[in-house]
């Protein structure tokens, strides 16, 4: 079977294996992906969005932009998720339009994060009203504003890092990975000694709790591009020895 026929078969059957196949084929796969992005089968269209993202380029941006206006919510969600890397600048007008006027708040939550990669007054004007509310959309809008160096949003993020609630401090540390600015390193360092439980992990029968300091390790390793001697992972609860080693590493 030819590469094109293989990809067509995977997309037609709604197999997510199509994403890796499209990535392997590269730009030569885009005509096939474009065709299935218009398929009557919504699963094929959804997978085509992920395929386009893995390939990248201007034609992929056009496919993803069209996906934002798809009739199927899952296609919209996938397109919005795949646009969150800032790799598709030509999709910016569509992202902001759907963020401002879209009807589904879950899609808009992802679009708000996409907007954090789109500097400019128009982006700020769209995000500001959303950021003043409550819920996931408002939280993501504030994260995007912080990434865009909005002073108000950054002040709120710093306040959350000092919140009396452990879960709030934990989530604020996690948000710093998205904001991705070494300016916040000193704030994160202060939480390396914060042993308060913040997020349950593990199974319902055998729960374990990640502490604020565990997320501080993850965040600082990301911001400072550090590779400690132990694995860093979002489900890890670090030992006292590992925390001590890491504290020495960050200085």
HUGIJO-V12788 format. One record per residue. RES is the residue in one letter. PHI is phi in whole degrees, 0 to 359 (NA if undefined). BURIAL is + if it has 16 or more other C-alpha atoms within 10 Angstrom, else -. Layout:
# HUGIJO-V12788
res/phi/burial
RES/PHI/BURIAL
RES/PHI/BURIAL
This chain:
# HUGIJO-V12788
res/phi/burial
X/NA/-
X/290/-
X/304/-
X/296/+
X/295/-
X/297/-
X/295/+
X/300/+
X/297/-
X/294/+
X/292/+
X/296/+
X/272/-
X/73/+
X/267/-
X/288/+
X/298/-
X/299/+
X/296/+
X/292/-
X/294/+
X/296/+
X/298/+
X/296/-
X/282/-
X/73/-
X/299/+
X/295/-
X/275/+
X/299/+
X/302/-
X/293/+
X/298/+
X/301/+
X/298/-
X/281/+
X/291/+
X/246/+
X/296/+
X/288/-
X/274/-
X/295/+
X/295/+
X/295/+
X/295/+
X/299/+
X/292/+
X/298/+
X/298/+
X/294/+
X/298/+
X/301/+
X/298/+
X/294/+
X/279/+
X/81/+
X/100/+
X/294/-
X/296/+
X/296/+
X/299/+
X/295/-
X/296/+
X/293/+
X/299/+
X/297/+
X/297/+
X/297/+
X/255/-
X/297/+
X/288/-
X/265/-
X/295/+
X/292/+
X/293/+
X/302/+
X/299/+
X/295/+
X/300/+
X/296/+
X/297/+
X/285/+
X/267/+
X/273/+
X/260/-
X/77/+
X/279/-
X/233/+
X/299/-
X/290/-
X/276/+
X/305/+
X/301/-
X/292/+
X/301/+
X/292/+
X/295/-
X/291/+
X/295/+
X/284/+
X/239/-
X/297/+
X/258/-
X/258/-
X/290/-
X/293/+
X/299/+
X/293/+
X/301/+
X/289/+
X/296/+
X/298/+
X/293/+
X/302/+
X/295/+
X/296/+
X/259/+
X/239/+
X/292/-
X/137/-
X/296/-
X/298/-
X/297/+
X/299/+
X/295/-
X/285/+
X/284/+
X/305/+
X/297/-
X/290/+
X/290/+
X/279/-
X/269/-
X/239/-
X/93/-
X/297/+
X/296/+
X/295/+
X/300/+
X/292/+
X/295/+
X/293/+
X/300/+
X/297/+
X/297/+
X/297/+
X/297/+
X/274/+
X/71/-
X/288/-
X/296/-
X/299/-
X/294/+
X/291/+
X/297/-
X/297/-
X/295/+
X/296/+
X/297/-
X/295/+
X/292/+
X/247/-
X/298/-
X/290/-
X/266/-
X/300/+
X/297/+
X/294/+
X/297/+
X/299/+
X/293/+
X/296/+
X/298/+
X/297/+
X/296/+
X/298/+
X/295/+
X/290/+
X/298/+
X/54/+
X/226/-
X/300/-
X/303/-
X/267/+
X/301/+
X/297/-
X/294/+
X/291/+
X/301/+
X/297/-
X/261/+
X/292/+
X/257/-
X/273/+
X/266/-
X/288/+
X/299/+
X/226/+
X/218/+
X/281/-
X/230/-
X/83/-
X/269/-
X/297/-
X/279/-
X/226/-
X/286/-
X/229/-
X/236/+
X/284/+
X/261/+
X/302/+
X/297/+
X/294/+
X/289/+
X/298/+
X/298/+
X/302/+
X/292/+
X/292/+
X/299/+
X/289/+
X/295/+
X/262/-
X/55/-
X/266/-
X/233/-
X/293/-
X/288/-
X/244/-
X/293/-
X/252/+
X/207/-
X/292/-
X/251/-
X/275/+
X/248/+
X/280/+
X/284/-
X/300/-
X/296/-
X/295/+
X/297/+
X/295/-
X/299/-
X/292/+
X/299/-
X/292/-
X/293/-
X/278/-
X/82/-
